[in-house]
Amino acid sequence: MAHIHVAGEIHADAGAGPQWLSAPEDLNALDPGLWSRTVHRGDDGALVTGGVSVVRAAEELGTPVYLLDEEDFRARARAFRAEFDGWRVFYAGKAFLCRRIVRWAMEEGLWLDVCSGGELAVALDAGADPAHIGFHGNNKTVEELATALEHGVGRIIVDSLDEIARIETLCAEHDWRAHVMVRVNPGVEAHTHEYIATAHEDQKFGFSIANGQAMVALVRCFYSPHLELLGVHNHIGSQIFDTSGFEVAVRRTMKLMQQFTDATGTRLEEFDLGGGFGIAYTSADSPSSPASLAEELSGVVAHEARAFGVEPPRLSIEPGRAVVGPTTLALYTVGTIKTVDLDAGAQRVYVSVDGGMSDNIRPALYAAEYSAVLANRTSSAPPVLCRVVGKHCEAGDILVRDVFLPADIAPGDLVAVPGSGAYSREMASNYNHALRPGVVAVRDGELTTLIRRETLADLMSLDVG
């Protein structure tokens, strides 16, 4: 049993590390489950991704920087599109979005979900077909809804009666017609962190099935002269490994759909299961393949359709981080090494790098676990348990809580963190007036900037004082 230190959880079990973490036999080896498919060590021992050495990338681009493997992105997009044949597969703009990513996703046959006016603007500017965009969000503004309606967004996922009223008012004023889905809350406790579990009752998303709100919203949309009700949407959470939660969610949602049919005589044509599939951040994570997910979820829907004696509806899925998350590594330069004496003779080695919570807030926000390796060379030194931390004025500025790195790691070395494609750059901030890193695609030995690194001039341009 873990013992919580009086100074906080980050000080608990000092020197031991989590139970799943053990010293590797070969510190230079790479776990293929954590990295994009082109990552390997070159002849000089440095990591290579997309045919580009991280040493070269650091020299040309500086650090921190996110290196995104285009080949891996396209392959993962194709895999979900192929395995979920006949489904509409939506790329999660909230995981990582830029204009080129929008084009790649569309080229590989994916649709796109967005959850803000800014994400919608990027998608439209990149040339996305509005009919293939789904617009999420629990508090869309009138301006955001007007933009979506004006451009003919294919589905607006409504999340409150207030939003439905706003849409009706806009449609009446401009002679628009809205295509909507109702986000329902099936009351499922997903096996994930509470901050990214989105289908239990006590949270901000969706209309509850249990208390009748979902049926009220469906009927309201169905009888509105300004709305075309497409179907039902639910989403049980993010970083999901176990599909058992989907079984309960599908059963309750399809029961709701059948009740709607009984009440109105009209069948709802589409059911979006959400998704939020997990990826491997550490060796303890075992994500399912697209083929396995598709087989299991198709089976769940087919089983429930048989139980209700109906044909399965048209299905949609949102893989979430599973497309872009594994494609990207974050590259940092080590600045300082500090060994701290702890209780009972234990020690902790702090490896400070030139990034931190400003470019990956997830470990500080909800204790997300990551991995890291020495990236610019190999080493024959013994492993030591390290904590990779950032340069910000917070004790919780931790990038990798526990990881074995070689004992000879030193200032100037490069550290790479896999699984950095989702929610790293998107959640980045200017805390301590840090400059957000650039995102650079790698393919066939070429570097292509997707989002350039911020400069001090960018920062100062917003300061009107």
Disulfide bonds with the S-S distance in Angstrom:
none
